[in-house]
Amino acid sequence: MMRGLAFGGIGAAIGGYGSLLLGAERSEAVYYALFGALAMTVILQRKRGNRDSGDE
């Protein structure tokens, strides 16, 4: 769980600040941060799921 929160935070930072650097408004950057957090969490879970299923 802690790993998911950490990668969610990293994804939020990348999504939010990346969108600000690309010229998005501050109010829109919140949505990009949310999407970035979700994307990083999903990527982490898929990698972890593939690793866990390969051990059987």
C-alpha positions as a Python dict, from the first residue, in 0.01 Angstrom:
ca = {
    (1, 'M'): (0, 0, 0),
    (2, 'M'): (277, 243, 83),
    (3, 'R'): (440, 179, -255),
    (4, 'G'): (111, 261, -428),
    (5, 'L'): (84, 589, -237),
    (6, 'A'): (442, 681, -321),
    (7, 'F'): (400, 613, -691),
    (8, 'G'): (65, 792, -684),
    (9, 'G'): (240, 1098, -545),
    (10, 'I'): (511, 1077, -808),
    (11, 'G'): (250, 1043, -1081),
    (12, 'A'): (57, 1340, -944),
    (13, 'A'): (369, 1554, -941),
    (14, 'I'): (463, 1456, -1294),
    (15, 'G'): (110, 1507, -1425),
    (16, 'G'): (43, 1833, -1243),
    (17, 'Y'): (373, 2010, -1289),
    (18, 'G'): (414, 1871, -1640),
    (19, 'S'): (83, 2020, -1744),
    (20, 'L'): (177, 2355, -1590),
    (21, 'L'): (502, 2353, -1785),
    (22, 'L'): (308, 2282, -2103),
    (23, 'G'): (82, 2582, -2042),
    (24, 'A'): (-230, 2444, -1873),
    (25, 'E'): (-427, 2654, -1627),
    (26, 'R'): (-386, 2586, -1255),
    (27, 'S'): (-744, 2463, -1221),
    (28, 'E'): (-688, 2213, -1504),
    (29, 'A'): (-355, 2098, -1363),
    (30, 'V'): (-538, 1939, -1069),
    (31, 'Y'): (-717, 1706, -1310),
    (32, 'Y'): (-392, 1619, -1485),
    (33, 'A'): (-234, 1546, -1146),
    (34, 'L'): (-522, 1316, -1058),
    (35, 'F'): (-489, 1134, -1390),
    (36, 'G'): (-111, 1105, -1342),
    (37, 'A'): (-155, 952, -997),
    (38, 'L'): (-409, 705, -1130),
    (39, 'A'): (-188, 612, -1425),
    (40, 'M'): (120, 549, -1212),
    (41, 'T'): (-79, 338, -966),
    (42, 'V'): (-228, 127, -1247),
    (43, 'I'): (114, 78, -1406),
    (44, 'L'): (258, -30, -1072),
    (45, 'Q'): (-27, -275, -1009),
    (46, 'R'): (6, -429, -1356),
    (47, 'K'): (380, -481, -1316),
    (48, 'R'): (328, -628, -971),
    (49, 'G'): (45, -853, -1097),
    (50, 'N'): (260, -984, -1381),
    (51, 'R'): (546, -1056, -1143),
    (52, 'D'): (319, -1231, -892),
    (53, 'S'): (144, -1446, -1154),
    (54, 'G'): (478, -1557, -1300),
    (55, 'D'): (588, -1710, -970),
    (56, 'E'): (314, -1976, -968),
}
